[in-house]
Amino acid sequence: MSLWSRIANVFRGERLNREIDEELEAHIEEATARGRDPVEARRALGSTLRHRESSRDVRLLSWLESLRADAIFGWRQLNKTKVTSLAAILSLALAIGACTSAFRLIDALLLRPLPVANPERLYDLSRQGIGPDGKPQTFDGWAYPAFELMRAAVKDQAELFAVSYAEPVDLTYKSDEEIEKAYLQYVSGWMFPTLGLRPALGRIFTENDDLKPGGHPYAVLSYDYWTHRFGQDPKVIGRTFRMGNEIYEIAGVAEAPFTGTEPGMMVDIFVPTMMHPGVTHKDWTWHRTLAVVKPGAALEPMRQKLEATSHAFEEERAKGFHGMRQEDIDNFLNQRLLLEPAATGVSDLQSETRRPLAVLGVLVALVLLIACANVANLMTAQASARAREMAVRVSMGGGRWRLVQLVLVQSAWLALLAAAVGSLFAWWSGPFVVSMINPADNPARLVLPADWPVERGDLA
């Protein structure tokens, strides 16, 4: 008999018993037809119950059959003690839901890599030093002329690209009476190919789209914005919109799920950095600088080269500082350049919420431990009440492992039901928590997936 047939027979209980009984009766009828006395034939066959059990063991998987029986009995036990079971399930469900919801937030902001090629090779350039208030500070804003010098200095070791801080802007697709808001980011023309991103529609920027200040009024939409604003209309290519005094033409749509490099901010529209009015200003630090390090390149020598280039630029710029104390100028020039891993992206929301999210993670883990302890106490109390039942099972030949399996299956019912309710709670509570802490003028926009890494709580 095939394995599949033995598995199927586990769930054919009564029907399988009837087939076995019919087969045994057929043997007796066959003996009677040969002239044997029916009573003698039954006596010669032996115990019907023993033959039925041995035949069942051949036709099905006995361990799976015992598991099925324990599952049915466990479900009946839950129904028998509805109040206790409901209390245990709700207690576990709230704890599991809280943990899953908290991890969804932690994963979306701090752990999930950007959907780009080789995110582990992505770094953010920042400066660390003493601020004007005399306190240590880290700042990752750069002037575009300094960025151009640094990019040229490490061209053989890494590819640098600029991304502005994503901000809401007013624009219109038809007339000035239909102004709407969208989140816009200025990016280097070579950012998309550097990150291994491709167009979902039309084309994306290249380096040729980012050569002349004010000379490339093109835009690339994010897939998310194209979906909810235009309903994935392919005719969006070639359409124009007005932002300020400039009219931009939509050139393409970036592939999903890329929505920018700032966790907590989903960019709607990308435009070339050369369209920003600050590209020629030495004193306007309006963008971040990200670097994709080439395979085999050493970080420290590259960091030192970038630091030397940045320092030379700032020294030249400091000659124009008038009215500043020498101490402040020295602090400004003695900043240390940092190369921080940016596989998960870079945003102010990350730095602002890193510690609160860590505290939240510890708190919900403690809540889960407390819930598990409460359920364990309930299960212990139930076990004491079932001592007579277990004694009867032992006297009937039930082995230690069989009793352990029975208890584990009943516990599995509690865990499965609690996990199902907890998943629903986490699905609702994650977006709800984000909506509660969002400032109205600058709401966080997070992708909160409930995929396998989130469900298993993978922090690696």
Order of alpha helices (4+ residues) and beta strands (2+ residues): alpha-alpha-alpha-alpha-alpha-alpha-beta-beta-beta-alpha-beta-beta-beta-alpha-beta-beta-alpha-beta-beta-beta-beta-alpha-alpha-beta-alpha-alpha-alpha-alpha
